[in-house]
């Protein structure tokens, strides 16, 4: 039996040297082969636990454990004994179809867990006995030294001990739309998962740079393993339709049995009927009262609803969920990729003289740069053209259009947004030649390019404003080079950040004509500041309208995201979710009791920096408040909450397979508007179901009433096919 790893140790709070000491490993030598084998025997393989599978036949037979099914099977036996073979066949087919639907849904839930296992890396580059080697990822053990390179899938949870411009794509775990820049400095104990920049997690992907880390968790105790456990432990909610059908079946069963016994006793003691004839009449009463056609008709109505939703890009994976959609009163939505495009876009440009807005969103180079509502010719704007040119020169991304497909970027999403900006600007070709580059690194947070512009050599610098502001002496405006106004730029940058925009600055410096290479020292002093760009993952235009429609329909939209709180509030303000001011973070939810959570979920509509556990608690709190809620998402971190919600909704284009398999509905177009359309269709289906039930029950009751009347009044009707 493998020993459980200690999950209480917060490795991100210790410095790298302490972590290495605690794990008894060496960054140069790594573990010895013997030590690695011993630890592997102690802690087990780096694999997610496999749940013991229930045999398919047992799973299928479990689908018959329903009181309405019992009634139908009893009706099948009775109709067979009465010689009504057609009725018997129809009833058996109905029960088999219902059981098959349930069996298929359970199989899909198991597939979600299998897909999480498929996300694990297959191999890992490690240092053992002082040599670098490639091993199967399942052989990793705590204390192993792992080397990371661009494109690698992280094989376990690692505490970083060395980084070089390391950026890791963590959206599957955190929901953030941009790669996380990593370093090795220790962090505070209450640092949320998305801000643990000295850690990398299993199944995330290295997008740039290199790094070395020591394994701190494998298998079930990794962050991915915790999600896998949540998903396996979370019980899918029974839909309101199935609950109501079960209650209806139970009520009908009790009523039929009670009435049948009462009528039989009355006929036996107060009417002189032959016992066999009386018994067959009572059986006929029971058969007439059973609405054996109800499940079939319900399935037909739901199936038609599924077809209608499919035409509107909503793919239903669980038939009863069609009706549940009609009862939804709260939609909990992830932000990145659901309410927003997951395509970083430059929204604002600011120079000392003017503020510019950039139209259109996404990576398609469509749109224009405007000032005070009017389009500007960037070629005629000296400072603006230099600012845009700097963003294009200090850039490693590439922008391309797929054949008959969308525009995509290869590289960092932020740099992709700046490249799209350059294309939108429509600048005339300049005689600019690249000479030398200082690549971006998360340690110094800027990129510099030495370029030949005509006869001059100029150093262009792009990076985080807090790094650039201390390297400049002047600023450029329409009057030329002026003294740098630190207070103005600090205030402007703060305001942009409060609007949820990621701020990137640009400056330049004239270099000596003889220079062929540059160093970090060459960037200090005499640099001239050009301006800043505000970048954001923009809201989907159609989602804004959809949220407005939700309000009109009495549906509340709540944003539950792993992104930063300021970004979440800015997006919420723009989309009309809540008041755009009040929001809670994951660390606030962490300390709440269940009662406080139920109150908070009523009062707040924006929740930021949330973990998978927080999302499940929020959904549970809504359900305990009597709310029928839908949950949308695209990352693995959303899967447990999707399974817990009354209706889980996954993104079809950008959603992971894990999320799709945990959901009841998949959006073929990743469009929030489609959810609103599906709810409209669900309400129509619900209305049709009510009409159907109100028609069927009185019809069956009328047949039963005639038999009861004939027995009570001494005019027993002869048995005829019912």
N, C-alpha and C positions, 0 to 999 in steps of 0.2 A: 504493500500500500504506500503510495507516494505521500510524502509529508507536505502539509499545506504551507505555502509561503506566508510570511508575515506581511499582511496588507495594511497594517496600521502605520508603517514607517513612511513618512512623507519625504521621499528622496530629494525632491526639488528644493527643500529648505536647507540642505547641507551643501557645503562647497564640494567641488569635485574630489579633492584629496580625501576628505572624510568618507565620502561614498566608497571610494576605492579601498580604504582601510576597513570599512565595515563589511565589505563583500570579499575581503581577503584576496584581492587580485592586483595585477600590475599592468599598467597601460602599454608597456613595451613587450612584456613576455606573455600577457594573457594568462589563462589557466593552463595547467599541464593536462595532457590527455587523460592521465589517471584521475586527477582532481575533477575534471569535467565529467568523466564517467561516474564517479562517486556521487557528485551533485545531481546528475541526471537520475541516478537510482533513488536519490532522496526525494527530489521534487517532481519527478516524472517528465514526460515529453512535453515539448512546447506545442501542444495541441489543445483544441477546445474539446471539452468532454462530450461524448456521444451518448445521447439518451437512448435507453433500451427501447427498441421499436416494438409496438404492439402488432401482432400478426394481422394481416390485411383482413382475414375472415372475421376476426374478433371485432375489428374496427367497423366493419360493415354491419355485423349483427347488432352492435351498440346503437346504430341509428334507429332501430325499431323500439328502443326504450322510451316510448312516448305514449301518453294515455290516449291520444286521438288515434294513434296507430293501433293500439290495443282494440279500440272500438271498431276500427275498420276491419281488423283481422277477424274479430268476432262476427261482424256483419258478413264477411266473406264466408265464414263457416256456416252461418245461418242461411244465407242465400243459396249456398251449395246444397244444404240439406233440403231446402224448399224447391230445389230444381231450377233455380234461376242462374244458369251457368254464365250468361252474358254479364249479369251484375257482378258475379264472383270474379270473372276475369278482369273487369274494369277496376274493381276495388284492389285486387292484387297488384295490378300494374301501377296504380296510384301509390301504393305503399312502397313498391320497389323503386319507383322514380324518386320519391322523397328520400329514401335511404341512400340512393346512389348520389344525390346532390350533396347530402351531408358528408358522405364518405369522401367525395372529391374535395370538399372544402377542408377537411382534416388533413388530407394528403398535401394540400397547398401550404398549410401552416407548417408541416414538417419540412417542406421544401425551403421555407424562409430560413430555418435554422441551418440547413445544409448549405445554403448560399453564403451565410456568414462564415462558415468554415472554409469555403472556397476563396474568401478574401485574404486568407493568410499567405504570406510569402512562402515560396517553395524552398529557396536557398538563402544563405547568409554568408557574408564575407567576415571571417573572424580571425583573431590572432590567438594562436595556441602554441605553447612551447616556443614563443618568440618568432613564429612564422605565420605569415598571412595565408589563409586557405579558405576554400569554399566548402561549406558543409550543408546538409539538409537542415532547413530551419527548425524542424522538429527536434533536432539534437541540441539546440541552444539551452543553456541553463544559467541561472543567476550568477553573475560574476564574469560571464563571457565578455570579451572586448569585441565590439562590432564596428566595422568600417562602412560608412555610408557614402554613396556617390549619386550623381544625378540620375534619375530614373529608377532608383532602387525602391522597392517596397519595404518599409521598415518591418523586420521580422519579429520583434518583441517590443515591450516597453523599455526604453533606454534612458538613462541619465547621461546627458552629454558631458564629455570631458574635454573635447576639442572641436572647434567649428571654424570653417572658412567660408563666409558668405552662404551659410547653410539656410535654405528656405524649404519648408515642408508644407505640402498641400494636405490640410487637415479637415476639409469641409465635410467629409463623411462622418467625422466625430463631433465637430464643433459647429458646423453650419456657416463658418466664415467664408466669404467669397474670395479672399486673397490669401496667398501662402503666408505662413507664419515664419517670421525671421527669428532664427535661433541664436542663442549664446549660452555661456556656461555659468553665469553668475547665479548665486543662490537667491531664492525668492521667499516672500512672506508665507506663513502657514495657511492663510485664508485665500491664497491665490486660486481663482477658478481654473478649471481644466483648460479653457481656451487661452489663458494667459501664462501657462507654464512653459515658457520659452526655453527652458533648459532641459526639457524632456521631449522625446519623440515617442510616438505610440504605434503599436502594431496595426498594420494594414494601411497606414498613411504613406504618402509617396514623396520622395525627395525631388523637388522641382528645380533646385539650383544649389550649387556649392557642394562642399564636402564636410564630413564630420566623423567623429569617433565617439562612441558611447558605450557604457557598461550596462549589461542587462540587469534590470531590477525586478522585472516581473515577466512570467511566461504563462502561456495557456489560459486557464480560466480566470486568473487574477489580473490579467491585462485589462485595459479599458475596453477593448473589444470583447474580451471574455465576460466582462460585467454586463455588457449589452446583450450578449448571447444568453446569459443567465436570466436577465430581465425578460427577454423575449420568450424563453422557455417557461418561465414561472408565471408570466402574465396570462390570465385566463381571458379568452375572447368573450365579449359581452353577447348574451342572447338578445336578438333583435326584439323590439316591441311587438312585431307581428307574431313571432314565434311564442312570446310570452302570452299574448292575448289568445292565440290559437290554443295553447296548452290549457289556459284557464277556461276557455269556451268548451274544449273537449271534456275537461273535468266536470264542469257544470252540467253539460248534456248527459254525461255518463251517469252522474248521481241522479239526475232527474228521470232518465229513462229507467234505470234499475228500480228507483222508488215507485214510479208510476206503474211499471209492469208488475211489481210485486203486489201493489195495492189493488190493481185491477184483477189480477189473478185471484187474490183472496176474496174479493167481492164476488167475482163470478162463481167461485167454488162454494162459498157459504150462502150466498143470497140468490143464486141463479142455478137452476138444475141443468147445467150444461155437461155434456160428456167431457171427461177430464182431458182426453187427447185433443179434442177439438178446441177446448179452452186454452190448452197449452200452446197449440199452433197459432191461435189468434193472438195470444200475448207475444209470441215470437214475432209475428207479423207486425204487431204494434212497435216492437223494438226496432225492427228493420226499417219501418217507415219513418221512425223518429231520427234515425242516424243520418246525418247529412254526408253520406259517403262521397258525394260529388264535390263537396266543398274544397278539399285539398287540390283536386285536379283543376277546378276553376280558378282558385287562388294562384296556382302555378302558371296557368295560362295568362292571367292578367299581369303577373309579375314578369313573365317572359316577354310580353308585348312591351312592357315598360322598359325592359333591358334593351330591346331593339331600338326603341325611340331614343334612349339615352346614347346608344352607340352612334346613332346618326349625328348626335351633338357632341361627339368626341369624349364621352364618358363611358369607359368600359367597366361594366359591373361584373365582379368575380364571385359574388355571393347573392343569390336570387332574393332572399328576404330583405337585403339591404336596400332594395329599390323603395320599399315602403318606408324603411327607417329614415331615408333621406327626406321624406315628406314631413317627418316630425322633428327634424333638426332645428334647434333654436339658437345654438352657438357653434361657430366654426372657429376652431383653433388652428392657426396657420403658421407654418414656418415662414421666415422672411426670404432667405436667399434662395433664388430659383423658383419661388412660388409667387410671392408678392412682388419680387424684383426679378430682373432678367438674368442675374448672375453673369453680367457682362459689364465690367467697369467702364465708366463713361466720364469724360471731362464735362462738368456742368458749368463751372465758373472759371474765368480768367481775370486776374486783377493786376493792373500796373499802377504806378503812382498817380496816373492821370485819369484812369477810367476803370470801370467794371464791365466785363463782357459776359454775356450768356452764350452758351453753345447749345444749339438746337439738335434734335434727334438723339436717339439713344442706341446703345449697342455698338458692335464693332463695324457695322456697315458704314463706310465713309460718306454718309448722306447727311445733309444738314448744313448749317452755316453759323458763323460767329456774328452775334448782334450786340449793339450798344444802344440802350434806351429804346429797344424794340425795333431798331433798324439794322439791316445787314450792313456789315462793314467790309471794305476791301482791305484784307490784311496786308497786301503789297504796299498800300499807301500808309500803313501804320508802322512807323519805325520801331518803336519799343515792342509792340505786339508781335511783329514779324520776327524780331530777334528772340523773343521769348519762345515762340512756337518752334523756331529753328533749333534752339538749344534743346528742347524736349525731343526733337527728332534725332539730333546728332548723338545725344547721350542715351542711347537706346539699343538694347540687344534683341528686342522682340521682332517678329515678322508677322505681317498681316496678309492674308490671302483669302480668296473666295473658292469654296469647294464647287466642283462642277454641279450645276443645278441645285446648289445648296447654299447655306448661309456663309457670311464672312466669319472667319475664325482667326485666332492668334496663336502663335507658337512662342512661348516665353511667358514672362511675368504679366499678369492681367493689367497691372497698373501701367507698365510700359506699353502694353497693347492699346490702352486707352489714349495715351499720349501720341502714339503713332497714328491712330484714327483721327485725332485732333489735327495733326499735320496734314492729313489727306483732305480733311474738311476745309482747311484754311485756303487751299488752292494757291499756295505760293509758287511764284515762278522759279525755274531752276536757277540755283546759285552755283557759282564756281567754287565749291567747297571740297577740300580733299582731307580725308582722315589721315592723321599721321601717327598718333599714339593714344592709347586708352588706359585709364585707371578704372578697372571694373568696379561695379557696385559691391560693397560688402556691408553686411549688417552691423559690423563693429564701428564703422565710421559713417555709414548711411548716406553716401553720395557716390556719384560717378562723374568722372572728368574725361574730356576728350580734347586733345591738341589737334587743331585743324588749321589748314591753310585756306584763308579766305581772301581771294585775290592775291595781293602782294603781302598781306599781313598774316601773322600767325596768332591765333586766338585760342585761349583755353576756355571751353564751355563746361559749366558745372551744373549738375542737376542732383537734387537730393532733398533730404528732410530739412525744413526751414530752420529748425533749431541748430543744425550744423552749419548752414550757409550764412546765417545772420552774423555769426561771429568771425566770418572770414572776409567780410566785405567792408569797404570804407566809404563807398558812395552808392548812389542809385541812379538809374537812367529814367528820364522823363522826356516829354516833348521839347523841353528847352535844352536838353543835353544832360551832361553828368552833373549831379547835384550832391550835396551832403546827405548822408544816409539818415533817414528818420526812423530810428529803432522803435519808438513808441507807436507810430502809425502802423508799422508792419506787425508788431506783436499783437496789437488789438485786432487787426484785420484777420490774422491767422487764427486767433482764438474764436472769433465770430464764425468763421468758416467751419472750424472743427465742431462748434456747437450745433451747426446745421447738419452734422453727420458726415461731412465731406473729409476725405483724406487729402491733406495739403502737401503739395510738392512745389519746391522753389527752384528758381533758375538764376544763375549769375554768369558773368564772363570776365576774362582778364586778358589784356593784351600781353603777348609773350615776346621775348627777344627773337628776332629773325633767325638767329643761329641755333635756337633750341630744336632738338629732334625728339627728345623724350622729356617726360615730366614726372615729378615725384609729388608726394603729399605736401612737402615743404613749399613747392612752387605755387600752391593754391592759396597760401596765406598772404593776407595783406594786398591792398590795391585792387581787389576784385570789385566788380560793379554789379549791383543787384538789379534784376530785370522785372521780377514779379512772381506770382504764384498761380497755381492751378488747383481747383477744387474738384476732386474725383469722387464719384459715388456709384454704387450699384443701383441704378435707377429703378423706380417703381414701374411696373407694367401699366401702361395707360388704361388698358381694358380692366385691370384689377381695381383701379380707382372707381370706375363706373360700377363695377360689380359690387363693391363694398357699399356704395350708395344704394344700390338695389336691395342689398341685404337689409339695410336699415329700414327701408320702406316695407319690407316683408316681415319685419319684427325679428330679424336674425342678428345677433351680436357677433362681430368678428374680433377675435383676440389674437395678438401676435406673440408667439412663443419662439424665441430665437436664441441661438448661441452667440450672436454677435454682440458688439459693445452697446452699452445702454444709450449713449448719445446718438449713435447711428440708428438704433431701433426707434428712439423717440422722434428723430428727424423724419424717418420714413413713415412712422405712424401719423405724424402731423400732416405730411403731404398726402397721405392716403385717406385720412379721415378716420383713423382708428384711435379711439379714446380722445383725449384732449391734446395729445402730443407732448404733454409735460410730465404727467405722473406715470411712473414705471417702477417695476421692482426688478432687482437682480437676483441671480441664483444664490448669492451669499445671504440675501434677505430671506429667501424661501427656506434655506438650510436650517434655520433656527426656529421655524414656525411649527406649531403643533397642528394636528389635523383640523381642529376647530378654527384656528387662525387662518389656515390655508383656505378653508371653505369661505371665510369672510373676505379674504384677499382676492380670491378669484371672482368675487362679485363686484369688488370695488375697482379693480385694475384691469386694463385691457392690453397692456404691454409688459412682457416679461423677457428680460435680456440675460445673457450669459448663463443660460440654463443648461443643465446636464440631462441625460436621458431619464434619470431618477426624478428630477424636478418635473419634467414633462408628464410623466405618469402620475405623479401626485396631483398636478394641476387638473388633469383629465378626471382623475378619481374624485377630486373635490367637486368638480362641476356635476358629476353624476350623482354624488351624494346630496347635492342641492336639488336633485330632481330634474336636471337638465339633460336633454338628448343632444350630445355633441359630436361633431365631426372633427377629425384631426388630419391636417395635411402635412406632407413632408417629402423629402427626396433623399436624405442621407441615412446611413445606418443608425445614427443617433436618434432618428425619429421613429424607427421601426417598433420598439416596444409600446410607445404611446399610440401609434396607429392601431396596433392590435388591441389595446385596452379601450380605445374610443368606440362609441356606438357605430360610427362609420369611419374607417381608416381610408384616407385618400392619398395615393402616391402619384408622383410625377412620371409620366410615361417616357419622356425624352431624356431628361437629366436625372431621373430617379435611379437608385441602385436596385438590383434584382432583389436584394433582401427586403427593401421597402415595399416593392411591388407585391411580393409574396405575402407580406404581413397585412396588406390592405384589402378592403372590400371593393374599392373602386380605383381605377387608374385613369388619369387624365391623358388622353392621347396627344393633346396639344400643350400640356403644361400651363394651361390658362385658367386663372382663378375664376374667370367669368363662366367657365364650363361647370364649375361647382354650383353656381347659382341656377344655371339652366337645369342641372340634374335635380336640384331641390324642387324646382317648379314641376318637373315631371314626376317626382316622388309624391308631391302633394296631389297631383291629378290621379296617380295610381291609388293613393290612400282613399280618395273620394270614391273611386270605382269599387274598391274592396268593401267599403261600408255599404254601398248600394247592393252589392252582390249578396253579402251576408243577410241584409235586411229582406232580400227577396227569397233566399233559399230557406231560411229558418221557418217562416210562416208557411211555406209550401209543404215542407216535411211535417210541420205541426198539424196541418189540415188533414193529411192522411191519417196521422195518429189519432186525431180527434174523432174521426168517423168510426175507427175501430173501437175506441173507448166508449163512444156513445152507443154503438150497437150492443156492446157487452152490458153496459149499465142499464139500458132500457129493454133488455131481453130480446133484442132482434139481431142476434149475432150474424155478422155478414160472412158469407162463404169466402174462403181464402182464394184470392186471385193474384196473379202476378203483380207485384208492386213496382 
